[in-house]
Amino acid sequence: MSFATLFTPEIIALGLAIGVVLGATGAGGGIFSVPLLTITLHLTVNQASPIALLAVTVASGVAAILGLIEGIVRYKAAVLMATVGLCLSPIGFALARQLPNTPLVLLFVALLIWVAIRMWRKTVDTEVASLSADQASAEFPCTQSAATGKFIWTLPCARALILTGGVAGFLSGLIGVGGGFIIVPSLRAHTNLVMRSVVATSLAVIALVSAGGVIVAANQGSLDWLIALPFAMGTILGMLAGRFVGKHLSQQTLSRGFAILALLAAALMLQKLFFHSLN
C-alpha cells in the first residue's frame, strides 16, 4: 500500500476519536486504539499495538506539556508513579506468561465495573470544596497547598501514589492495558485534585511509561510509520479537542463519562475474550 493510500481521512478520524477520549478522561487510549485499528484497517494485534502505543505516547506527552504550562500537572507525583510502574510492569508481564488468560481478563473486567460504580458515585467538586483544610487532610492522603497548589508531601501521600503507580504498572504488564483506568480513579480517591488536574497528571504518567515501549518497538522495526504518523496526528488533534471539551464540563460529568468509558472497556474486553475462545 502506498503512503497516499494510508494517509487518509479515515485513519486521522480514528486517531481523533481516540484523542478526544484520552484528552477528556485521561484513559482509554490503548484499550480502544488496538480494537479500532484491527477492525478498520485489518491489522493484526501485533501490528496495531505499537501504532497505538506511539499515538498514545505522543498525545499524552503533548497534553502533559500543556498541563505543565497551565500548572495543573503534579509532575513530582507523576514521576513517582511512573517510576514505580516501570519497575513492576516487567513482573506483571513475567507472571502473565505463567497464568491462564481468561481469569486475568475476568478479574480486570470486574475491576473496571467496580471502578465505574465508584466513579459514578464519587462526590462532586462542590462538596469537596466545602471541606475545611483539616477535614480535607483527614479525607485525602494527598492534599494541595493553598499557597502553592502543590501536594503537601507526607508518608501517607507517598504511600498512596506508590501503590497507585505500582498497581497500574503491574496490571499493564499482566493484562496489557494502559494505566489510566487505575490512575484516574485512584487519584480521585486519594487526592483533592480537581478532575482536570487528575486527567493531566494521569496523561503525564502514561506518557512517561509508554515512551520506553515506543523506543523498543521502533528499534525492533515493528512500528509501521506510514500508518502510525497519521494516526498519531489525529490522536493529538483529538486530544486537544478533548482537553477543550473537558474545560467546559463539570466534575460530575467528567466522572460519569469516565465511568461509562470503563464499562465500555469492560464490554470490549469480554467481547475479545469471547471471540478468542471461539477461535
Helices and strands as residue ranges (DSSP letters): H 3-6, H 9-25, H 29-41, H 45-70, H 75-96, H 101-121, H 125-129, H 133-139, H 155-175, H 180-190, H 195-220, H 225-247, H 251-278
